[in-house]
Amino acid sequence: MFQGLTKRLPPEVKPTRRQFLVAMGGAGAGLVIGSRLDAIKVADAATGPAMINPFVIIAPDNSVTVLSKHLDKGQGAATGLTTLVAEELDADWDQMKVEFAPSNPQLYNNLHWGPYQGTGGSSAIANSFMQYREAGATAKAMLVAAAAQAWGVPAAEISVAKGVLSHASGKRASFGDLADAASKIAVPEKPSLKDPKDFTLIGKHVPRLDIPDKTVGAPIYALDTKRENMLVATIARPPRFGATVKSFDDKEARAVNGVVDVIQIPAGIAVLATSTWPAIKGRDALSVDWNFSTSENRGSDELWTEYRALAETPGQVFRDEGDADGSISRSSDYIERVFEFPFLAHAPMEPHDVTIEFDGKTAEIWTGSQLQSVDHYVASQILGIEMPNIQIHTLWAGGSFGRRAIYDSHIVGEAAQIAKISGRKEPIKVQWTREDDVRGGYYRPMYLHKVRVGFNEGGEIAGWHHRIVGQSIITGTPFEQALVHDGIDHTSVEGVLDSPYEIPNFRGELHTVKSGIPGLWWRSVGHTHTAYVMETMMDELAAAAGRDPVEFRLAYMKDKPRHAGVLKLAAEKAGWGTPVAEGRFRGVALHKSFNSYVAQVAEISLDPDSDHGFKAERIICAVDCGIPVNPDNIAAQMEGGIGYGLGHAIRNEITLTEGEVDQSNFHDYEPMRITDMPVVETHIVPSAEAPTGVGEPGTPPAAPAVANALAAATGNRRTILPFAKEGAGDA
């Protein structure tokens, strides 16, 4: 998501050197350095070290702190960025640390998006690969120059390894010994980078930096934030999207011990208390009369009726090659399928939370900020103060899957509204509950695909007509200019528009529906439904032609070597073409998303006693993501993506009755269980290509690979998700 972002938000003011150091908690004497990509240099010899688009702090205690411009919400980006710096710096991994950078898009912008700071679209390593390597190489060059100056020897004679500089004369020094002197060295214009053959950390195992704190339960998450005299706020939100408060009675709420205030804000009624429990109990005691005249009052059945009707009418064309309809009408036979995909919640383990301190002139915010630039701007507008007077502390986040990348920043917005309207000077933490999140959106929109494919004798595809009905995620957001063209939301059609299969006659159409239910990108965005449709259709066509599913796919992508590479690798590692164990069945799927290529072979067994009729036993995954920075993390992301995609395909959906969400928590929006999880084997394609994303690309092929295995087992093609709606199906 967000690739090619160009629409401008109001620019954020670049902080002064002092503001930066204050934001970092005071770096002290040492070397603060970064890449020269945008030639920004700030130096003040009277007050401390040089700063050049800072990414690296080397302190006198010999620690090296990397400033991560990207949120780490479990995907391992912080360790990945630190690896890039440590590699070029020739640091010892044990001396590496990581902190999140302050909000400043001029210094920490996502290079794939333009002047915005944020994380998404599996872009963290992809946009930072050269930037963070250059930051490490620059720091190393300055340390070497400082050592050469101090020792009176040529810089070329100094070697660096494991965080130690040394010379043949016997002179040695740590980074910390030279940090202050290095900060006064002129910054090299273009530091030399390592040849990949000399990498000692990139492509190798390094322990993740976040695991020790997470293992012992250290207070690193936004949920853990505690400030002196802090109040906790919960919000009574409308039960239907778009409804407003008609009137409310807070007498019983104010009587709850610990409740200190009740106020109305645009989002609903906020109850402020001395801790979380009285805030929740006070909210429960509210009596609110809601106005539903402006709300979305339709239920799922009414929405599906609209979608199905639209699927029978022509839509806006987004792809038109050859004569699809004519070719289908002249073909020997055809297959027609209608696919339905429900609303899906993100349901991260850590519910949303934002802590804010506002004294009327300045503000500080603590949260797992995924789009710092949007959060910063929204807070500024609501609080009525300039952006330099707001400081955002990005903290570790307990999952996101897209939910924290909020185009309207409504979570930070609620905190700012409460702080502004209440006029209170105490810190305020706005705490969402699981029920708030599951019932309060924002969701992966529901989608319907109607596909008609004609084929001739021998099974050759003659024409493909593909009609999609769904809600735009992007229209009306700051990202519309970049991702909506001629009325087509790219996220609605990605994976079909750019399918790798070379089909001679193809027509794609889109109906973009309007709904009061807020939509949001969900892990792998449009690929969540388009990959499923393309890959289950290709599998059914292969079966109709009596051809091997792997061979059939390869025949339709002769000029796609990286697609073919992962497909062949997954098939090889799975033993495709050899007998499968008794009672097991195989299926395959292939998809490219976020510039990474993933193929998966699923092995399943039938289990009539389960709610969905099968057990996913094993998934063999092949991934081509360019240079693999942290192979262990790549494998972990493939495993997590597979579990996430398969978990939702098995049984999850958000449904509505008269505009109100039926689900509320993990008991009726059940996440993936350990007993559901297959054994996952990940195989990484060796590559010299630039790194691409891994946080999302593992998700799209998982459900279709399993669905194709189910079809092999039962002959039943799953066109309605979740699978639990149909059980095992009959042969």
MITORVO-972962 format. One line per field, with one value per residue (C-alpha): residue number from 1; x, y, z. Coordinates in pm, 1 decimal. Each point is the difference from the previous one (the first is absolute). Example, Ala and Ser with C-alpha at 12.3 -4.5 7.8 and 13.67 -1.06 7.14 Angstrom:
2
i c(1 2)
xx c(1230.0 137.0)
yy c(-450.0 344.0)
zz c(780.0 -66.0)
end
This chain:
731
i c(1 2 3 4 5 6 7 8 9 10 11 12 13 14 15 16 17 18 19 20 21 22 23 24 25 26 27 28 29 30 31 32 33 34 35 36 37 38 39 40 41 42 43 44 45 46 47 48 49 50 51 52 53 54 55 56 57 58 59 60 61 62 63 64 65 66 67 68 69 70 71 72 73 74 75 76 77 78 79 80 81 82 83 84 85 86 87 88 89 90 91 92 93 94 95 96 97 98 99 100 101 102 103 104 105 106 107 108 109 110 111 112 113 114 115 116 117 118 119 120 121 122 123 124 125 126 127 128 129 130 131 132 133 134 135 136 137 138 139 140 141 142 143 144 145 146 147 148 149 150 151 152 153 154 155 156 157 158 159 160 161 162 163 164 165 166 167 168 169 170 171 172 173 174 175 176 177 178 179 180 181 182 183 184 185 186 187 188 189 190 191 192 193 194 195 196 197 198 199 200 201 202 203 204 205 206 207 208 209 210 211 212 213 214 215 216 217 218 219 220 221 222 223 224 225 226 227 228 229 230 231 232 233 234 235 236 237 238 239 240 241 242 243 244 245 246 247 248 249 250 251 252 253 254 255 256 257 258 259 260 261 262 263 264 265 266 267 268 269 270 271 272 273 274 275 276 277 278 279 280 281 282 283 284 285 286 287 288 289 290 291 292 293 294 295 296 297 298 299 300 301 302 303 304 305 306 307 308 309 310 311 312 313 314 315 316 317 318 319 320 321 322 323 324 325 326 327 328 329 330 331 332 333 334 335 336 337 338 339 340 341 342 343 344 345 346 347 348 349 350 351 352 353 354 355 356 357 358 359 360 361 362 363 364 365 366 367 368 369 370 371 372 373 374 375 376 377 378 379 380 381 382 383 384 385 386 387 388 389 390 391 392 393 394 395 396 397 398 399 400 401 402 403 404 405 406 407 408 409 410 411 412 413 414 415 416 417 418 419 420 421 422 423 424 425 426 427 428 429 430 431 432 433 434 435 436 437 438 439 440 441 442 443 444 445 446 447 448 449 450 451 452 453 454 455 456 457 458 459 460 461 462 463 464 465 466 467 468 469 470 471 472 473 474 475 476 477 478 479 480 481 482 483 484 485 486 487 488 489 490 491 492 493 494 495 496 497 498 499 500 501 502 503 504 505 506 507 508 509 510 511 512 513 514 515 516 517 518 519 520 521 522 523 524 525 526 527 528 529 530 531 532 533 534 535 536 537 538 539 540 541 542 543 544 545 546 547 548 549 550 551 552 553 554 555 556 557 558 559 560 561 562 563 564 565 566 567 568 569 570 571 572 573 574 575 576 577 578 579 580 581 582 583 584 585 586 587 588 589 590 591 592 593 594 595 596 597 598 599 600 601 602 603 604 605 606 607 608 609 610 611 612 613 614 615 616 617 618 619 620 621 622 623 624 625 626 627 628 629 630 631 632 633 634 635 636 637 638 639 640 641 642 643 644 645 646 647 648 649 650 651 652 653 654 655 656 657 658 659 660 661 662 663 664 665 666 667 668 669 670 671 672 673 674 675 676 677 678 679 680 681 682 683 684 685 686 687 688 689 690 691 692 693 694 695 696 697 698 699 700 701 702 703 704 705 706 707 708 709 710 711 712 713 714 715 716 717 718 719 720 721 722 723 724 725 726 727 728 729 730 731)
xx c(0.0 98.7 250.6 31.7 -148.0 16.5 -282.8 134.8 -97.4 95.4 378.0 137.7 255.9 351.5 106.7 304.9 299.6 -103.4 -354.6 136.0 224.6 -281.5 -223.6 258.4 28.7 338.6 268.9 291.4 345.2 60.4 -56.5 -344.7 -0.6 -197.4 -24.0 69.6 -276.0 -171.5 312.4 -144.1 269.8 -48.1 308.4 57.8 353.1 -83.0 -269.0 92.9 46.8 -83.0 -332.6 -52.6 -349.8 60.9 -43.4 288.0 113.1 333.5 34.9 313.2 -114.2 62.6 -367.1 -129.8 -362.0 -179.2 -298.8 -274.2 -220.6 -246.7 -238.4 70.3 -327.9 144.9 122.3 369.1 71.2 202.6 239.5 21.0 94.3 252.0 155.4 60.1 182.7 200.2 110.5 156.1 129.1 168.9 -149.1 -36.2 -363.9 6.3 61.2 -300.7 -318.3 -303.9 -234.4 -285.9 72.1 -202.8 -270.1 171.2 -62.6 278.6 249.2 -183.3 -230.8 -96.7 193.9 -270.1 -270.9 146.8 10.1 -178.1 121.8 -178.4 6.0 -207.3 -13.8 284.5 232.2 220.1 308.5 -73.5 11.0 276.1 251.1 250.9 -82.2 87.0 298.7 138.4 -67.1 214.0 271.6 12.9 39.0 277.1 188.5 -13.4 118.1 290.5 91.1 -3.1 225.5 239.8 21.1 56.3 258.1 178.4 -40.4 -168.5 -370.8 53.8 213.0 -276.8 -228.5 -335.2 -155.2 -251.0 -16.8 376.7 235.2 358.1 335.5 302.0 193.6 -214.9 -222.1 -364.1 -311.7 -370.4 -270.7 -80.7 363.5 -9.8 -363.3 54.7 300.5 -180.7 -291.7 235.5 120.5 -122.6 -276.9 107.6 -192.4 -44.3 106.8 106.3 -231.1 88.9 -11.6 -283.7 248.6 157.3 -320.5 33.0 -344.0 -230.8 -135.0 114.0 -168.1 -7.7 -214.6 -298.8 49.4 -355.7 -18.0 170.8 -233.5 -305.5 98.7 17.4 -303.1 190.1 -226.7 79.9 -348.1 -231.8 -235.0 265.9 23.5 -43.6 35.4 -30.2 -362.7 -110.8 -370.3 -145.1 -277.4 -238.8 -252.5 -359.7 -17.6 -314.5 -111.7 -40.6 252.4 -89.0 -248.9 22.9 -90.7 -354.4 21.0 161.6 -32.7 326.6 -137.3 64.6 337.9 119.9 -106.5 255.1 293.8 301.9 -187.4 111.6 -165.2 -239.1 13.6 -147.5 240.0 -69.3 72.0 -254.3 1.0 334.3 23.9 317.1 106.0 298.8 60.1 -130.0 -258.9 -206.1 22.3 -156.9 -258.6 -86.3 -50.6 -224.9 -210.9 -64.6 -343.9 33.0 -274.1 143.5 -112.0 3.4 -128.5 349.5 135.7 57.3 -308.7 34.4 100.0 218.3 -292.3 -105.5 356.7 50.9 -326.4 135.8 336.3 -155.1 -222.4 292.6 200.0 -257.0 55.9 301.8 248.9 281.6 270.6 344.2 156.1 -96.7 212.0 -127.6 -362.1 -83.5 -377.5 21.6 270.8 -200.9 -315.1 196.2 182.3 -73.6 -93.0 12.9 13.5 -191.6 48.9 -119.4 226.1 -101.9 237.1 -135.3 106.5 303.6 128.8 373.3 -23.3 360.3 89.2 54.9 -316.7 45.5 130.8 131.8 135.9 5.2 124.8 -122.6 56.0 -170.3 322.4 196.4 -87.8 165.7 -153.7 97.4 -134.3 92.6 0.1 6.7 -61.4 182.2 -55.8 -377.1 -20.4 211.3 -206.5 -337.6 107.6 120.7 -329.7 -215.1 214.0 44.6 376.3 289.9 158.6 342.0 -182.1 -113.7 228.1 -98.4 164.5 -30.7 -14.0 2.1 -337.1 -159.5 -105.1 -177.4 -63.4 -88.4 -223.3 245.4 64.1 -309.1 -55.0 -210.2 198.2 -325.2 164.9 249.0 -279.1 -221.6 279.6 54.7 -373.6 -24.6 305.7 -125.8 -365.5 56.8 258.2 169.9 376.0 48.1 133.0 -288.2 18.3 -277.8 -45.9 -191.2 -131.4 -4.9 -372.0 60.9 239.4 -197.6 -323.6 150.6 174.4 177.8 -32.4 130.9 -299.0 -225.4 53.2 -176.2 162.8 -187.6 231.8 -79.6 279.1 -33.7 235.2 48.1 72.5 331.8 -79.4 146.5 -150.4 -190.5 -127.3 -37.0 -268.1 47.1 -242.3 73.6 -245.0 134.0 56.7 291.7 248.0 176.8 -267.1 -41.4 332.9 332.0 123.3 -264.6 213.9 267.4 -214.0 -329.1 22.3 -297.7 -228.2 180.2 135.9 317.5 -36.6 -332.0 148.8 365.5 83.1 -244.5 118.8 361.7 -53.0 308.0 -205.3 21.4 -363.6 -72.5 -350.5 -67.6 -255.4 -13.3 -278.0 -55.7 -307.5 100.8 -280.6 -62.0 -51.4 -6.3 218.2 361.3 250.1 371.9 293.8 36.7 315.3 78.2 -297.6 -171.9 215.4 -200.9 -284.3 151.0 266.7 -267.4 -211.6 284.0 165.2 -311.7 -120.7 333.6 -14.4 -349.8 96.4 297.8 -229.9 -247.3 285.1 128.9 336.9 233.6 -69.3 369.4 66.8 -320.0 105.9 351.5 -144.8 -177.4 295.9 292.2 152.5 -26.2 323.2 -36.5 -360.3 109.4 298.8 -200.8 -263.4 260.0 181.5 -315.6 -102.9 345.1 18.3 -354.3 73.7 -261.4 -72.0 88.6 -262.5 -130.0 -50.2 -326.1 -285.2 178.6 -60.1 203.8 -82.6 215.8 -24.6 226.2 -17.3 210.8 -74.7 207.0 265.4 63.5 -76.8 -149.7 -114.2 -150.7 -88.8 -252.4 -58.2 -331.6 -192.2 -376.0 -149.5 -381.0 -19.5 147.3 -212.9 175.1 51.1 375.0 340.4 279.4 291.6 293.0 75.4 317.8 75.8 250.6 72.3 206.7 37.9 332.8 300.7 -110.2 109.7 -117.0 -87.5 -141.3 -230.1 -108.4 -96.4 -185.5 -193.2 -96.1 -121.4 -193.6 -147.0 -111.3 -155.9 -175.2 -136.7 -105.3 -149.7 -237.0 -85.4 -94.9 -270.7 12.4 -242.7 -155.0 -374.9 -257.3 -363.7 -185.1 333.7 135.9 301.2 -86.0 347.8 175.9 306.3 212.6 -281.9 -200.5 279.5 233.4 366.3 223.5 50.1 315.7 -198.7 -86.8 356.5 182.9 369.7 158.6 323.1 142.9 253.3 160.7 116.9 362.4 -0.4 210.5 -309.1 -90.6 -193.1 -378.3 -272.0 -73.5 -257.0 -299.6 85.8 -27.6 -372.4 -162.6 98.3 -87.7 -378.1 -5.9 271.1 -210.9 -319.4 162.4 108.2 -359.6 -118.7 246.2 -141.4 -372.2 -57.9 -168.7 114.8 -24.4 -136.4 -143.3 223.2 42.3 36.2 -202.8 -313.9 29.8 178.0 197.2 -221.0 -79.3 200.8)
yy c(0.0 363.8 -68.4 305.5 232.4 360.1 204.5 254.6 35.9 333.8 -12.5 -61.5 248.2 -138.1 -2.6 180.2 -194.1 65.0 -121.0 -317.8 -78.9 72.8 -232.8 -274.1 54.4 171.5 -179.6 142.8 28.1 -232.2 -44.5 55.6 -71.8 -115.0 -15.9 295.2 -97.4 336.8 198.4 132.3 100.8 156.7 73.4 188.8 -48.1 190.7 -238.2 -345.2 -243.4 46.4 -114.0 -92.9 -140.9 -197.8 -374.2 -104.4 103.1 -128.3 73.4 11.0 -323.7 -171.4 -62.9 58.3 109.8 -13.5 230.3 -194.1 223.1 -289.8 -133.5 -355.3 -172.3 -347.7 -23.0 39.9 324.3 143.7 -293.6 12.3 367.8 -48.4 -287.8 229.1 256.6 -258.5 -170.7 309.4 124.7 -333.9 17.4 -282.2 -104.8 4.9 376.1 76.4 161.2 149.1 286.9 148.2 328.8 310.7 116.6 196.6 -92.0 225.1 -220.2 -331.3 -13.5 -326.2 27.8 -191.7 246.9 347.3 240.3 -226.8 -193.1 -327.5 -375.7 -213.3 -185.3 -226.4 287.9 36.1 -184.5 63.1 379.5 9.1 -254.3 240.9 284.1 -191.5 -169.7 342.2 122.9 -281.9 49.2 374.0 -58.8 -252.0 238.0 276.2 -231.6 -115.4 360.3 89.8 -296.3 87.9 356.5 -106.7 -267.4 184.3 -284.3 -24.2 -82.1 -277.7 -188.7 -15.6 -301.0 -31.7 -319.3 -84.2 360.5 47.9 213.0 -124.7 71.0 -220.1 208.7 -151.0 302.6 -90.0 193.4 -67.7 202.3 164.5 108.2 189.6 112.9 356.6 55.6 -157.8 239.8 284.1 -167.3 126.3 -219.7 -201.0 81.3 -360.3 -272.8 -327.8 -295.1 -364.6 -247.2 -239.7 -288.8 155.4 18.4 -146.2 92.3 54.9 -338.1 -159.4 -76.7 286.3 -7.4 233.1 302.1 4.9 -358.4 42.3 280.5 -176.9 -324.4 155.3 223.3 328.1 306.3 84.2 20.6 297.6 -200.3 13.1 379.4 150.1 368.6 171.2 86.4 -163.5 -39.4 -274.7 72.0 -240.1 107.1 -103.8 -8.5 -35.9 -359.5 84.5 173.6 361.8 34.5 298.4 80.2 129.8 32.3 -173.0 -35.5 -34.7 1.7 -371.8 15.8 283.8 -198.6 -274.0 21.7 129.2 181.2 363.8 138.7 -77.0 202.7 -14.1 -8.5 -53.9 -373.6 -48.4 34.2 -21.2 -113.6 102.9 -188.8 -65.3 -340.2 -227.1 -198.9 294.2 157.4 -312.3 -32.7 366.2 -39.4 -301.3 215.4 268.1 40.2 120.8 68.3 -34.2 167.8 -255.1 229.9 40.6 -347.0 -309.5 -204.8 -286.7 -349.3 -252.1 -157.4 331.8 81.1 -338.7 47.0 327.5 -156.3 -296.8 225.2 220.6 -306.0 -60.4 342.9 146.6 187.8 243.9 -158.8 -26.1 -250.8 -69.6 -217.7 -165.0 -112.1 -182.6 -30.0 -103.0 -255.0 -149.8 -23.8 -183.7 -233.8 -368.8 27.6 241.5 20.5 267.5 63.4 259.9 56.9 175.5 139.3 145.9 298.0 -86.8 160.5 36.4 -101.7 69.1 -137.1 347.8 210.6 362.7 242.9 354.7 205.5 377.8 288.9 343.4 321.9 227.0 92.5 -321.5 -367.9 -337.4 -317.8 -362.2 -266.2 -273.2 252.3 -158.3 318.0 261.3 277.4 -49.0 -35.2 312.5 209.4 -111.0 71.3 344.2 86.8 -115.1 150.9 324.5 16.3 -12.6 -335.2 87.0 33.5 -362.8 -290.7 -354.2 -287.7 -308.3 -314.2 -368.9 -124.3 -335.1 -71.4 208.3 -187.9 341.4 120.7 258.7 148.6 215.2 254.2 226.4 -66.0 -29.8 -166.5 282.5 237.5 -125.8 53.3 354.3 71.4 -118.2 200.5 312.0 -13.0 -111.0 269.5 -230.9 24.4 -357.5 -255.5 -193.1 -350.9 -88.2 -375.4 -211.7 -341.2 -305.9 53.7 359.4 -118.0 -295.6 198.7 334.9 -79.5 81.0 -315.0 -175.8 73.2 -273.2 -88.7 -200.3 -132.0 -142.5 -181.7 -166.5 -178.0 -171.5 -274.8 -207.2 -363.9 -82.3 232.7 317.6 317.1 191.0 297.9 124.3 240.5 120.5 229.0 127.3 166.0 166.4 307.0 235.9 25.2 301.5 236.2 301.2 -50.9 189.0 -289.8 33.8 191.7 -269.1 -312.8 87.3 65.0 61.9 -113.7 -332.5 -68.8 -194.9 -192.1 -143.2 -153.7 -70.4 -362.1 -12.5 309.2 -117.1 -376.2 -182.4 -231.9 77.0 -29.9 122.1 139.7 156.4 252.4 128.3 218.1 162.0 119.3 226.6 5.6 254.5 -106.9 162.9 -279.7 123.9 -203.4 -26.3 -189.9 -342.3 -209.4 -16.9 226.8 -87.4 -306.1 -163.2 -67.6 35.7 -266.4 -240.2 48.3 -15.9 -303.1 -210.0 78.6 -98.5 -321.8 -81.0 74.5 -233.6 -273.2 57.3 -32.5 -313.4 165.8 22.6 321.5 96.6 -71.1 183.7 314.1 -7.1 -23.0 333.5 197.6 -80.0 345.5 16.1 -157.8 105.0 -123.9 -325.2 -25.0 -4.5 -229.7 -254.4 24.4 -51.2 -292.9 -157.7 32.8 -134.2 -303.5 107.3 -280.2 -272.0 -194.5 178.8 -178.7 -189.8 225.6 315.5 224.5 276.5 339.2 279.6 377.6 277.6 375.2 314.9 285.1 292.8 -96.0 -337.3 -336.3 -280.5 -349.8 -245.8 -366.7 -106.8 -350.1 -61.4 -287.8 -18.8 39.5 -18.8 73.6 349.5 304.2 41.5 -364.8 -34.3 40.2 190.1 -230.8 157.5 301.4 23.9 362.6 139.0 373.5 228.9 332.5 113.1 8.3 -172.1 234.3 -214.6 -352.7 -109.5 299.0 -68.0 -353.1 134.7 246.6 -270.2 -214.9 286.3 107.0 -354.9 -37.3 334.9 -61.3 -355.3 82.3 252.7 -217.1 -289.4 161.8 379.0 259.6 321.6 5.7 268.9 0.7 328.0 178.4 -145.9 -233.2 -346.4 -101.3 147.1 -193.4 -307.8 -235.3 85.4 144.4 -289.5 38.7 -274.3 -275.5 -201.4 -307.5 165.4 96.1 -214.0 -76.7 265.8 -44.5 315.6 -4.4 329.2 50.5 124.5 341.4 305.7 213.3 289.5 -113.2 6.7 -51.3 -307.2 121.8 -56.6 -222.1 -326.3 55.2 -2.4 -351.4 -182.5 -23.1 -91.6 -264.0 -164.7 46.5 -172.1 -288.3 -27.3 -11.3 -280.8 -185.0 57.5 147.0 292.1 347.8 254.3 328.3 142.2 84.6 -87.1 -373.2 -81.4 103.1 -312.1 -251.8 -269.3 -23.3 -315.2 -174.2)
zz c(0.0 -50.6 -279.9 -224.1 258.1 -126.5 147.9 246.4 361.8 158.8 57.1 346.4 126.4 32.6 366.9 124.0 125.1 359.1 -67.2 -153.1 295.1 242.4 -202.5 36.9 372.0 -31.7 -195.6 195.1 -149.7 -289.9 -369.1 -145.9 -367.5 -295.7 -374.8 -230.3 -240.8 23.5 93.5 326.3 243.9 340.2 205.5 320.9 133.4 314.8 118.6 -121.2 -287.0 -365.2 -145.1 -362.0 -54.2 321.0 11.9 223.0 348.8 128.5 367.9 218.6 167.6 -338.1 -69.3 -351.2 -13.9 -332.6 -40.0 -175.2 -209.6 -25.3 261.9 107.6 74.1 8.8 -358.5 92.4 -184.5 288.7 -2.9 -379.0 -12.1 279.5 -196.0 -297.6 213.4 193.8 -321.5 -152.7 333.9 75.1 345.8 247.2 16.0 379.9 0.5 -221.6 130.9 -168.9 79.5 -199.7 -172.8 79.0 -237.5 -276.5 -364.4 -128.1 181.0 27.7 -299.2 -163.6 -326.0 -188.4 96.5 -25.7 296.7 245.1 297.9 41.0 -25.7 -232.8 -326.0 113.3 -83.8 310.0 -122.0 -367.9 28.9 262.1 -129.0 -153.0 239.1 316.0 -158.0 -94.3 353.1 139.1 -261.0 70.4 372.9 -63.6 -229.6 260.2 277.0 -217.7 -84.1 370.3 80.9 -282.9 127.3 361.3 -83.6 -279.3 -249.0 -342.5 14.9 -252.1 252.2 260.9 16.6 171.0 130.2 275.2 117.4 37.3 -210.6 -20.2 -167.4 -66.0 253.4 272.9 54.4 71.4 92.1 39.2 -170.2 330.4 46.3 -329.7 -13.7 116.8 -227.7 -293.3 41.8 -97.8 -320.9 -335.6 -135.8 -305.4 -315.4 -109.4 242.7 -155.2 52.2 40.9 -281.7 85.0 -3.1 309.8 203.6 347.9 138.7 -297.4 -100.6 324.8 330.1 249.8 315.8 -13.2 220.4 133.5 124.3 342.2 109.2 -135.7 167.8 347.8 -49.1 7.4 -29.7 -360.9 -150.5 -20.4 220.8 273.6 4.4 345.5 86.0 334.0 85.9 -326.0 -69.9 -219.0 -246.8 -168.2 -261.1 -54.4 -379.5 -209.4 -61.5 -368.1 -221.5 -64.5 286.0 233.9 359.0 41.4 379.6 294.5 377.0 192.3 355.5 62.9 -172.9 221.3 305.0 -79.0 238.8 -191.9 -277.5 -9.1 -313.1 -285.3 -320.8 -346.2 -294.4 -371.7 35.8 283.1 378.1 180.9 361.6 184.5 310.0 221.3 -160.2 -274.1 194.7 131.3 -345.7 -149.7 279.0 -30.9 -372.0 60.3 234.5 -261.5 -149.7 -360.6 -251.6 -351.4 -320.9 -282.6 -275.0 -145.5 71.6 -209.2 88.7 -244.7 101.9 -180.4 -184.4 -150.2 -100.8 -166.4 -192.0 -137.7 -87.4 -178.0 -208.4 -101.3 -100.6 -274.3 -158.1 -183.4 216.3 -60.0 -212.1 160.6 -240.9 -360.9 -225.7 -314.7 -19.1 320.4 -45.1 -363.5 71.5 285.3 -214.0 -270.8 240.3 35.5 366.6 289.9 378.0 190.0 369.9 250.3 301.3 321.3 261.3 327.4 204.7 212.8 319.5 61.9 367.4 109.5 341.7 147.5 -20.7 -92.9 259.1 -8.3 288.4 -31.7 214.2 -108.1 192.3 -250.7 -179.1 -43.9 -18.3 28.4 -137.4 71.0 -234.5 -247.9 -281.5 -344.9 -200.4 203.0 -252.9 -2.2 378.7 46.7 -238.8 136.6 357.7 -103.5 -167.6 290.2 275.4 -191.7 44.5 -243.5 -77.3 152.6 332.1 -12.8 76.3 -100.4 183.3 -219.5 212.5 -83.1 -118.8 72.5 -355.3 -259.8 -326.9 -145.7 284.3 137.6 -344.9 19.4 -276.0 226.1 320.3 191.5 300.4 59.2 -96.8 281.5 252.4 -125.0 13.7 360.8 104.9 -175.9 103.1 360.1 62.1 250.2 49.2 124.5 -246.3 -158.2 -143.1 -242.9 27.9 -247.8 101.7 -225.3 -47.9 -107.0 -267.3 -134.9 -10.9 -86.1 -328.9 -208.3 -214.6 -305.8 -224.3 -127.5 -366.0 -266.7 -319.1 -297.0 -238.9 -331.6 -186.7 -336.5 -110.5 -312.0 -64.7 159.2 288.1 -147.9 151.1 -267.6 200.3 355.2 124.5 357.0 182.0 353.6 237.5 311.5 209.3 -57.1 284.7 -146.9 -138.8 226.6 178.3 -32.6 -215.7 -270.5 -249.5 2.6 -2.6 -171.7 -373.6 -229.7 280.2 49.4 348.1 -69.8 325.3 -120.9 -314.3 84.4 -66.5 -292.1 -184.6 21.8 -6.6 -134.4 -216.8 -371.0 -102.0 -353.8 53.6 337.8 120.9 356.5 139.2 338.4 184.9 287.7 256.1 269.6 357.5 339.9 136.2 11.4 -199.0 54.6 -143.9 158.4 -17.6 -375.9 -83.6 -332.0 -47.9 281.3 -244.2 -347.5 59.0 118.9 -309.6 -252.0 157.1 57.6 -352.6 -152.2 197.6 -118.5 -359.1 31.0 130.4 -282.3 -249.9 168.7 52.8 297.7 197.1 18.6 -367.4 -97.7 184.4 -145.4 -350.7 50.2 133.7 -228.3 42.7 379.7 128.6 364.6 17.4 -160.6 231.2 323.4 -149.1 -106.6 332.8 207.0 -219.3 27.8 378.8 38.0 -215.1 -251.9 -242.6 249.1 195.2 305.5 332.6 32.7 105.8 -107.7 -299.0 -161.2 -143.7 -138.0 -31.7 -125.0 43.0 -18.9 236.8 121.8 -256.4 163.5 -156.5 208.4 -90.5 245.0 -11.0 263.5 131.5 173.2 150.7 33.6 347.1 -7.9 372.6 -32.5 -78.0 -335.5 -93.6 -32.3 160.5 -172.7 72.3 -181.3 -217.6 -201.8 -83.7 -250.0 4.7 -220.2 180.7 -141.7 228.4 322.2 280.2 293.8 -123.0 335.6 1.6 -358.3 101.5 304.3 -215.0 -247.0 289.6 153.2 -333.0 -76.2 342.9 -27.7 -348.8 69.1 339.3 -146.3 -299.0 227.2 209.6 37.2 -126.3 120.2 -53.3 70.3 97.3 -59.0 -12.0 324.6 9.4 128.0 122.1 302.9 120.9 -57.9 100.6 -312.8 -213.4 68.0 -91.2 -135.5 254.6 56.4 -97.5 -333.4 -86.0 -254.0 2.7 -221.1 -193.0 -156.2 -280.0 -104.5 -358.0 -3.8 -163.9 -73.7 -71.0 228.5 309.7 -14.9 259.2 211.7 253.3 -226.8 -302.4 194.7 58.1 -349.2 -120.7 323.7 -34.4 -371.8 45.4 269.7 -201.8 -296.1 223.0 121.8 -358.7 -66.8 299.9 -52.1 -342.6 173.4 -102.0 281.8 -132.5 321.8 292.2 279.9 -59.6 310.6 -189.6 -213.5 224.0 -179.6 -305.2 -192.3 -265.6)
end
